[in-house]
């Protein structure tokens, strides 16, 4: 029998500290959840625990190195679930996924690194299926709002129209939030790898690259890479930088659900900039800005300069005040094959990448530990919606400051 239901690995990272605080405020130390924090530095872990105050003084601390499989196995043998915050995952996350898969330990993280997920799938999916380990990547802002927002819309469409939507557009209506050094490091690492490896570039461009192999002919998926007008949203749009990973997760969910939405299912994501000439100018300016930033990151000298002088360093991120002021409002516009339309929205009450992500990740980890038995869902690499679905939506609505609501249907 496991000592703990949940272990936070990487608790001293920026997100790890936020996640530790969230779990402590939700569950305490000796409450309804048995949990611990883990990492390689006992001194830093004690500093994280000290920030919780006297009531957190008995929170268990466990030691393990991200590159030491024996110490990682010792963690796995003590828990049902490990939630990892040790990005960039392509640099630090692979041994833990391997050990979890081999030991049958459930695992979740907040990666948005599609090439790394692809490597983990190829290396460990069959092992996880054999041992019963449930591996759930992308359990933060990447990609739970997109994945569960689409899932929520489709359930409502089935209830109201008797059929799923074959066309879904995700549109970010409003958002405020900052970047942490860890996220920037992951983005830079992906761009660096892609600049050297054509197969990674191809994988990043393919919305189906995380889907299981199939003989089904899948439709072309739109890719919004500049400013364009969306008549369904009645607004100009520009690229959403998280669309690359989110679209892959939504399409993987669809594939794992036996293509329930139809073999002609189409999904894309974009940011809304408003209507009229002002909206057009905003969309064009934002698209050019994004393109310029990515171009600078592709070129080694400017990438080095940005890493040194412009972007936040690992361990840095939005202040608590900035996190509290952040928010997001995301719309999902769906249409069935016979023309019925449905719009739902997903909102969050903190900055998406950190204030909200730590709550999303915390509820996903607890849901995995407490709500979904291995008899219901066996081992393998799952997406948040295919493994946890409505149970996680309920948790996010009740505890994490998210709201999933229908706003129009016809």
N, C-alpha and C positions, 0 to 999 in steps of 0.2 A: 504493500500500500504506500502511496506517495506521501511524503512529508508535507508537500504543498500542492495547492490546486493551480498555482500560477507563479512563475518567476519572471521578473523583468531583467533581461540581460542587456547590459549597456546603460545602466541606470545613471551613470555620471555624464552621459551625453546631454546635449541641449534638450532634445525631446524626451530622453530618458528621465531627466529631472522633472519635467512637466508631467510625464506619465506617472511617476512615483507620487508626486503631490496629488494628482487627481485620484489615484487608487486609494491613497491614504484618506483623503477627504470623503470618499464614497464608502469605504469599507473599514477604515481604522486598521489596527494591527491584529486584534483578537476578535474581529467581528465575524461577519458571515462569509468572509473569504480568507483562506489560508494562503499567504503569499510571502515572497521574499524578493530582495534585490540582489543583483549579481554584477560582477565586472572583474577587472584585473587588479584594481588598486583598492586595497582595504582603506587606506587613508581617505581617498576621494569618496568612497562609498559612505564612510562615516560622516563626512562633511555633508553629503546629500541627506543622510538620515537626520543629522543635527538640525537641518533647516525645518524639519517637521515638528520640532518642539518636544516637550517632555512626553507627550502621548505617543510619539513615534520612536521613543528610545529603545523599544524592544523589537523593532522591525528586524527580522533576520537578514544577515549579510552573508553572501556566499561568494567565493572567489573562483574565477575561471578566466582563461585567456582565449581570445577569439581564434587563435591559431593552434591551440592545444586540444586535440581531440579527446584525450583522456580526462582532462578537467571538464570539458563540455559533456562528456558521457556521465560524469558524476552529477552534473546538474540535471540531466535528463532523467536519471534514476531517482530523483527526488521530487518530480513534479508531473502533473498532467500536461501542462502547457508552458512553453517558453515564448515570451514575446520579445523580439529583438529590435533594438534601436541603433545598431552599430553600423550605420552607413558611412561611406559608400559601400554597399553590400558586395559589389564586385571585388572590392579590396579586402573586406573583413568578414563577410557574411557566409561564405561558402562552407567552411568546416561545420558550422552549427547546423545548417540544413542537412548536410550529410549525416551527422550524428543523430539528429532527430528522426530522419527517415529510417535509419538503421535500427534505432532503439524503439520505434513505435510511439514517439513522443509528439504530441500536437504542437504546432508552431504557427506564429503569425508575425508579420512585420509591416512596415510602412514604406517599403521600397517603391520607387517608380522606375527602376532600371530594367527595362524590357529585355535587353540582351542577356543580362545576368539571370533573369527568370527563365529565359529560354534554355540556358545552360543547365540550370538546376532541374528543369523538367526532363531534359534529355538524360541527365545523369542519375536522377533519384526517384522519378515518378513510379517506376515499377517496384522499386524497393518499398516505397511508402505504401503502395497498394498491398504489398505482401505483409508488412508489419502492422498496418493499421494506423500509421501516422497521417494526420490530416495537416497538410501544409497550405497555409492561406497567405499569399503575398498581397501587397497593395491594400492594406487595411487601415489606411489613413485617408487624408483628403484625396490622395491618389490611392484607390479609385472608388471609395465607397459611395460618395454622393452620385457619381455617374452610374455605377453598377446597380446600387439599390434604387436610385431614382428611376432608372429604366425598368427595373423589376417592378417597382411600385406602380408605375404608369401601366405596364402590361397587365398586372393583376386587375387594376381598375378597368382597363379596356375590356378584358374578358368578362368582368362582372356586368358592365353596362351594355356592351355591344355583342357579347357572345363570341368575340374573336380578338386576337392580338393585333397590335399595330405592326404593319410591315415597314413603316417609315417613322423614325424617331430622330428629332433634332434636339440636342442639348445646347442651350444658350445661357451663358452667364450674363445675367441682367446687371448685377452690381457685385462688387467685391472690394474689400479693403484688408490688406495684410502685408506683412513683410517677409523677407527671406532670411533663413539662418545660414550660417557658414556650412553646415552639413549638407543642406540641399544644394547649395551652389557647388560644393565639392563633387557631389554626385553628378550634376549636370556637366561640369567641366570634364569629369572622368569619362562620361559617355561620349562627349564630343571628341575628346582626345582619342579614344579607342576607335570611334567611327571614322575619324580622319585617316587612320592607318589601315582599316580593315573594310573592304567593300562589302563583305557579307554582313557586317553589322549595320552598315548604311542601308542595305537592302532590307534587313530585318526591321529597322526603325520605320521604313516607309510602308511596310506591309501590315495592314490592320488585322490580318489573319495569322500573323506569325506565331502567336501563342495558342492557336487552336489545334486540336488533335488532327492528324491527317484524315482526309475524307475524299471520297470519290464524287461528292456533291459539287456541282458547279456553283460557285459562290459569286454574287454580283459585285460589280465595281462599287467601291465605297468613295464618296466625295472626300476631298481633302481641302479644307479652306486654308489656303496659304497666303492670301492677300485680302484686301478689302473687297467686300461684295455685299449686295443688297439681298436681304431675306424677306420675301413677301409674306411668309407665314408669321414672322415676328414683327413685320412692318418696321424694320430697322436695318441699318448698316451693320455689318459684322467684320471682325478681324480675327486672326488666328489666336487660339487659346493654347498656351505652351504646354499644358498638361494633356492635350488631346491625343498626343502620340501614344501614351501609355493607357489612357482611359478607354480609347476606342478598342484597343487590343483586349482589355479585360472584359468589356461589354460583349465583344464578339466571342471570346472564350466562354463566357457565361451562356451565351446563346447556343454554342456548340455542345457544351456539357449538358444542356437541357434538351438534347436531341432535336435541335433546330425548331423548337416549339413556335417561334415567331414566323416561321416560313423560310424557305430557302432563298427568298428574294428580300430578306430583311436588310434594311439600310440604316446606318447610324453615323452621325457626325457631330462635332462640337465646335463652338465658336463663342467669341465674346460679342456682346451687343454694344454698339456705339451711339445709338439714337437714330432718329430719322432726319430727313431733309439735308440741306447743304452742310449744316454743322455736324451731323452724324457722319456724313461722307468724309469730311475733312478729318474728323477724329479717327475714323477707321483707317484712313490712309496713313495718317501720322503714326498711329500705333503700329500698324503693320510694318512700316519702314523702320521704326525704332526696334522692333523685335528682330527684323532681318539684320539690321546693323549690329545688334548685340551678338547674335549668333555668328555672324561673319567675323567679328572681333575675337570670339572664342575659338573659332576654327584655326585662325592664324597663330602659330606658336608665340611670336614676340608680343602681340597684343593680348593674347591669352595670359601670358605671364604678367604683363603689366596690370591687367584687370584683377588677377588673383592677388597681386601684391598691394594695389592701391585703391581699387574700386569696390569689390565685392566683400561681404563679411567673411571673417576667418572662421574655421571650424571651432565650434563652441560658442560662437556669437550668434545673436538672433534678436528678434523683436523684444522690447521691454514688456514687463507685465501690463503697463498702461496701454502700449500699442496693441498687445494681444486682446485686451478687454475692449478696445475700441473697434477691433476688426469685426467683419461680418461677411456673409455672402448670400446671394439670392440667385438661384439657378432655376431655369425653366426647362421643361421637357415637353416638346410639342409632338404629339403622335397622330398618325393617320392610318386607318385600317385600309385593307384592300378595296373595300366597298365605299370608302369616302368619309366615314365617320371620323371626327377629330376629338382629341382629348389633350388638355394641357394640365400639367401638374407642376408644383414648385417644391424645391428643397431649399430650406434656409438654415443657416448656422449662425450662432450668436457670438462667435469669436473670430479672430483672424484664421483663415482656412488652414494655413500650413502648420500652426503650432498650438494656439489656444484651442482651436476646434479639433485638430488632429489628435492631440493627446487624449481628449475625451472619446473620440471615435475609436481610436486604437484600444483604449482601456475597455470600452464596452464590447468591442469585438473579441478581445482576449478573454474576458469574463464569460461572454456568450459561448465561446468555444469550450471553455473549461466546464461550464455548469449546465448549459441549455441543450446541447446537441450530443446525444450518445453515439458511440461508435456502432451500435446496432442500427441506428437510423441512417448514419452517413459513414461509410467505411473509409479506409485509408486512401490517400491519393492527393494530388494537387488540386485544390478547389479554388473557386473565387468566393468573395464574401456573400454574394447573393445566392449562389448555388448551395452553399453549405449552411448559411444561417438565415437568409431570407427574412421573413416577417418577424422572427424572434429578435433579430438584430435591429430591425426598424423600430420595433416596440421599445427596445432599450434606448435607442438613440433619441426617440421622441420623449421618453420619460426622464432621462438622466443627462443627456449629452448636449442639450441645447439645440438639437436639430428638429425640424418640422417637415413632414411629408404631407402635402395637401393637394386635393384636386381644386383647380380654379376655374375650369371651363370644360364643357363637353357638348357636342352636338352631332 
